[in-house]
Amino acid sequence: MFTFDDEDIQEYSYSGVNDKIQYSDDDCLIIGGSDNPDKGAAIYVGNDFFKGRSCECETFGSSTLSRDVDFTIKCLEVWGFDFI
């Protein structure tokens, strides 16, 4: 996980606190998580790929990654790696 602006990049590595790295089903894609009800996923993307949410996340020790907790997705980039 990371955030950046014109002058700074903030990186958030796996904290080891829990094993909630990623989850997906027909309703959503989630990266990170928390057992604490006051925290949540680093990134949550709904099944329409239009609405998202970012919360303080224990998995990566991250703060909210977006300006607002709820946001509209303007562009989504997905990367895959083929390890042969």
Buried (B, 14 or more C-beta within 10 A) or exposed (E): BEBEEEEEEEEBEEEEBBEBEEEEEEEBBBBBBBEEEEBBBBBBBEEEEEBBBBBBBBBBBBBBBEEEBEBEEEEEEEEEEEEE
